[in-house]
């Protein structure tokens, strides 16, 4: 019987348990560089078998949140080194999530105040499509995402190289690998969705091979730079985040990707379910189909509690279970789940921006081994 609390060999990297800390934007890096407080935050949560960092932009163009640590400059590489050292000192493993938001940005975050880029010129315009950027008065907060310009065909290779360079920088920072962010309505998913991608070039919406070409070119470039055993990717089939409408080609698109990614022997594929536990977005039938097409290490995040995660592990549907928001208020989440201890609730008002409050000041459970050692 598989358990959340047994070790797992992920392409030669031994994880202390099957619990993954999912990537979560926290917007605490005032100058775009991970610092000592960032290192403390991740050190506190190193009881997870694997930590996936908050999304870290591959370039200024790829940025969609103010105050997040990037990974394109030498100073940013040095900043992340303090984080990876802190996690490794606790015996943990950490991957960097490399990120380009595409159209989910704002002119105040773009080089020279320019337009964001996307698969097309279609802006995201549902009620939740906001960038955490600066208004006309220079005050940070949630503002409407900008109107994008289509990424030119000849510019795709430039962005692919940005991903590869970011992966190289991540390894130089001491990360154990990288997760390519291909989910949640950001740039790569904008190319996958035919309602957003209206292109007529070789990256266009005409067929599944063209719509997935950009994603696979990114994967191949990153693999060529750092090795397949250090590369994962996150996908969100059936997600609607940031004005990504459902379409009749979802299953075809993601099962095609599953087969293509299986052939590349990656460290893992990470599926994000954007539905609640009561009504998951990813059905068990689709999860089974994806598993059959992708037999490698599979992570599921979202719509999970301990019972559902262990049931999926026992059934062989997933190999690792990722938890996001519970890690915010429970730095010792793995230990709390193991002992069935009560979970603290995070303060949503302190999710983004600010300082230590709501970030590194959540305590471990008072009778836990971590508390007794403090």
C-alpha positions in Angstrom: 0.0 0.0 0.0 1.5 3.3 -1.1 1.5 6.1 1.6 2.0 9.8 1.6 4.7 9.2 4.2 7.0 6.8 2.4 10.1 7.8 0.5 10.1 8.1 -3.3 12.8 7.8 -5.9 12.2 10.5 -8.5 14.7 10.0 -11.3 17.5 9.3 -8.8 16.4 12.0 -6.4 15.3 10.4 -3.1 12.3 12.3 -1.6 11.7 11.9 2.1 7.9 11.5 1.5 5.4 11.8 -1.3 4.1 15.2 -0.2 4.9 18.2 -2.5 4.7 21.8 -1.6 2.9 23.4 -4.6 4.1 26.7 -6.1 2.5 29.7 -4.6 3.1 33.4 -5.4 3.7 35.4 -2.2 5.1 38.7 -3.6 7.6 39.4 -0.8 10.7 40.2 -2.9 10.7 44.0 -3.0 13.6 44.3 -5.5 12.8 41.1 -7.4 15.5 39.1 -5.6 15.0 36.3 -3.1 16.4 37.3 0.3 17.0 35.9 3.8 13.2 36.1 4.5 12.6 34.0 1.4 15.2 31.5 2.5 13.5 31.3 6.0 10.1 30.7 4.5 11.3 27.7 2.4 13.5 26.4 5.2 10.5 26.2 7.5 8.6 24.0 4.9 11.5 21.7 4.0 9.6 18.8 5.6 7.9 18.3 2.2 9.3 15.6 0.1 9.7 18.2 -2.7 9.2 21.9 -2.7 8.3 23.7 -6.0 9.2 27.3 -5.7 6.8 30.2 -6.3 6.7 31.1 -10.0 10.0 32.8 -10.9 9.9 34.8 -14.1 12.3 33.9 -16.9 12.6 37.6 -18.0 11.2 41.0 -17.3 8.8 40.4 -20.2 7.5 37.3 -18.5 6.6 39.1 -15.2 3.0 39.5 -14.2 3.3 40.1 -10.5 5.1 42.9 -8.7 7.6 42.0 -5.9 8.3 38.4 -7.1 11.8 37.0 -7.4 13.0 36.4 -10.9 15.8 34.3 -12.3 17.3 36.1 -15.2 20.0 38.2 -13.6 23.2 37.4 -11.7 21.8 39.1 -8.5 18.7 36.9 -8.7 20.8 33.8 -9.1 22.8 34.7 -6.0 19.6 35.4 -4.1 18.1 32.0 -4.8 21.4 30.4 -3.7 20.5 31.3 -0.1 17.1 29.6 -0.5 18.4 26.4 -2.0 21.1 26.1 0.6 18.5 26.6 3.4 16.3 23.8 2.0 19.2 21.4 1.5 20.5 22.0 5.0 17.2 20.6 6.2 17.4 17.6 3.9 14.8 18.8 1.4 14.6 19.0 -2.3 13.5 22.0 -4.3 12.7 22.7 -7.9 12.3 26.2 -9.4 9.1 26.9 -11.3 10.1 28.9 -14.3 7.4 31.2 -15.5 6.2 33.5 -18.3 2.8 35.0 -17.8 2.2 36.0 -21.4 -0.9 38.3 -21.6 -1.4 38.2 -17.9 0.8 41.2 -17.3 0.5 45.0 -17.3 2.5 47.8 -19.0 3.8 48.9 -15.5 5.7 45.6 -15.3 6.9 45.4 -18.9 10.3 46.7 -20.3 9.9 50.3 -21.3 6.2 50.2 -20.4 5.3 48.2 -23.5 2.5 45.7 -24.2 2.6 42.2 -22.8 3.0 39.4 -25.4 0.6 36.5 -25.9 -0.5 33.8 -28.3 -2.8 36.4 -29.9 -4.0 40.0 -29.4 -7.0 38.8 -27.3 -6.9 40.2 -23.7 -8.1 38.2 -20.7 -11.3 39.9 -19.6 -13.2 37.8 -17.1 -13.6 39.2 -13.6 -10.6 37.4 -12.2 -8.1 38.4 -14.9 -5.9 40.8 -12.9 -2.2 41.4 -12.7 -0.6 42.4 -9.4 1.0 45.6 -10.8 1.1 49.4 -10.4 -1.8 51.8 -11.0 -1.4 55.3 -12.5 -0.4 56.5 -9.1 2.4 53.9 -8.7 0.4 52.0 -6.0 0.7 48.2 -6.2 -2.5 46.2 -6.4 -4.6 44.1 -8.7 -5.3 45.8 -12.0 -6.8 44.7 -15.3 -4.4 42.7 -17.4 -3.1 44.6 -20.4 -4.0 44.1 -24.1 -1.3 41.9 -25.5 0.5 41.9 -28.8 0.9 38.5 -30.5 4.3 37.0 -30.1 5.8 37.1 -33.5 6.8 33.8 -35.1 10.5 34.8 -35.2 10.3 35.8 -31.5 9.2 32.4 -30.3 12.8 31.1 -30.4 13.9 34.0 -28.3 11.4 33.1 -25.6 12.3 29.4 -25.8 15.9 30.5 -25.2 14.7 32.6 -22.2 13.3 29.4 -20.7 16.4 27.4 -21.3 18.6 30.2 -19.8 16.4 30.4 -16.8 16.7 26.6 -16.3 20.5 26.9 -16.5 20.4 29.8 -13.9 18.2 27.7 -11.6 20.7 24.8 -11.5 23.5 27.4 -11.0 21.4 28.6 -8.0 21.4 25.2 -6.5 17.9 24.1 -7.4 17.5 20.3 -7.9 15.6 20.9 -11.1 12.9 23.1 -12.7 9.2 23.0 -13.3 8.1 24.6 -16.5 4.9 26.5 -15.8 2.5 25.5 -18.5 -0.7 25.9 -16.6 -3.2 28.4 -15.1 -3.8 30.5 -18.2 -0.2 31.7 -18.6 1.8 31.9 -21.8 2.2 28.3 -22.7 -1.5 27.5 -22.0 -2.5 30.5 -24.1 -1.0 28.7 -27.1 -2.8 25.4 -26.1 -6.3 26.9 -26.0 -7.9 27.4 -29.5 -10.2 30.1 -28.1 -7.2 32.2 -27.3 -4.8 31.0 -29.9 -6.1 32.3 -33.3 -2.7 32.1 -35.0 -2.2 31.0 -38.6 1.5 30.2 -38.4 3.1 26.9 -37.3 2.1 27.6 -33.7 -1.5 28.1 -34.6 -4.8 26.6 -33.6 -5.3 24.5 -36.7 -4.3 21.2 -35.2 -3.0 19.7 -32.0 0.5 19.4 -33.3 0.7 23.1 -34.0 -0.9 24.2 -30.7 1.4 22.0 -28.6 4.6 22.9 -30.6 5.6 25.8 -28.5 5.3 23.8 -25.2 7.4 21.0 -26.6 10.0 23.3 -28.0 10.4 24.8 -24.5 10.6 21.3 -22.9 13.2 20.2 -25.4 15.3 23.3 -25.0 15.3 23.1 -21.2 16.1 19.3 -21.4 19.0 20.0 -23.7 20.3 22.6 -21.2 20.0 20.8 -17.9 18.9 17.1 -18.6 15.6 15.4 -18.6 15.9 14.1 -15.0 15.9 17.7 -13.8 12.8 18.9 -15.7 9.1 18.8 -14.8 6.1 20.6 -16.2 2.8 21.8 -14.8 -0.4 21.6 -16.8 -4.0 22.5 -15.9 -6.4 20.6 -18.2 -10.1 21.7 -17.7 -8.9 24.9 -15.9 -10.6 28.2 -16.6 -8.3 30.5 -14.8 -7.7 33.9 -16.4 -10.3 33.7 -19.2 -9.4 30.3 -20.6 -12.7 28.9 -21.9 -13.3 25.2 -22.1 -13.2 23.8 -25.7 -14.0 20.4 -27.3 -10.3 19.6 -27.9 -9.2 19.6 -24.3 -8.8 15.8 -23.9 -7.2 15.4 -27.3 -4.7 18.2 -26.5 -3.6 17.0 -23.1 -3.5 13.3 -24.0 -1.4 14.2 -27.0 0.9 16.1 -24.6 1.0 13.2 -22.2 2.3 10.9 -24.9 4.8 13.4 -26.1 6.1 14.1 -22.6 6.3 10.4 -21.8 8.7 10.0 -24.7 11.0 12.6 -23.1 11.5 10.8 -19.8 11.0 13.9 -17.6 11.4 14.0 -13.9 7.6 14.5 -13.6 4.4 15.9 -14.9 2.4 18.0 -12.5 -1.4 18.4 -13.0 -3.2 21.2 -11.4 -6.9 20.7 -10.7 -8.6 24.0 -10.3 -11.8 22.7 -8.8 -12.7 22.3 -5.1 -12.7 18.8 -3.5 -16.5 18.6 -3.9 -16.4 19.2 -7.6 -13.0 18.5 -9.1 -12.2 19.9 -12.5 -10.2 16.8 -13.5 -12.4 13.6 -13.4 -11.0 10.3 -12.2 -11.7 8.9 -15.7 -9.5 11.6 -17.3 -6.8 11.1 -14.7 -6.8 7.4 -15.5 -6.5 8.2 -19.3 -3.7 10.6 -18.6 -1.9 8.0 -16.4 -2.2 5.4 -19.2 -0.6 7.9 -21.7 2.0 9.1 -19.2 3.4 6.3 -17.0 6.2 8.5 -15.5 6.1 10.3 -12.2 2.7 12.1 -11.9 1.9 14.8 -9.4 -1.6 16.1 -8.7 -2.4 19.4 -7.0 -5.7 20.9 -6.1 -9.0 19.3 -5.0 -6.9 17.1 -2.6 -7.2 16.3 1.1 -5.3 13.6 2.9 -8.0 10.9 2.2 -8.3 11.6 -1.5 -4.5 11.9 -2.0 -3.9 8.5 -0.3 -6.8 6.9 -2.3 -5.2 8.1 -5.6 -1.8 6.9 -4.5 -3.2 3.5 -3.6 -5.0 3.2 -6.9 -1.8 4.1 -8.8 -3.3 7.2 -10.4 -0.6 9.5 -9.0 2.8 9.2 -7.4 3.1 12.4 -5.5 0.4 14.7 -3.9 0.9 18.5 -3.9 -0.7 20.8 -1.4 -0.6 24.6 -1.7 -2.5 26.9 0.7 -2.3 24.5 3.7 1.5 25.0 3.6 1.1 28.7 4.1 -0.2 28.4 7.7 1.3 25.0 8.4 5.0 25.0 7.8 5.1 21.5 9.4 2.3 20.3 7.1 3.8 16.9 6.4 4.1 16.1 10.1 0.6 17.4 10.8 -0.8 15.1 8.0 1.2 12.2 9.3 -0.2 12.5 12.8 -3.7 13.8 11.9 -3.1 17.0 13.8 -5.4 20.0 13.2 -4.5 22.4 10.5 -4.2 26.1 11.0 -6.0 28.4 8.6 -4.1 31.0 6.6 -5.0 34.6 6.6 -5.9 35.5 3.0 -5.3 39.2 3.7 -1.5 38.4 3.9 -1.2 36.2 0.9 0.5 38.8 -1.3 2.9 41.5 -0.4 4.0 42.8 3.0 6.7 41.4 5.3 7.2 38.5 7.8 3.6 38.7 9.0 1.5 36.0 7.3 4.7 34.7 5.7 7.3 33.4 8.2 5.5 33.9 11.5 3.2 30.8 11.4 4.2 28.4 14.1 4.7 24.7 14.0 2.3 22.5 16.0 3.4 22.9 19.7 4.1 19.3 20.5 5.7 18.5 17.2 9.4 17.5 17.0 10.1 20.8 15.2 8.6 22.8 18.1 10.5 20.8 20.8 13.8 21.3 18.9 13.2 25.1 18.6 
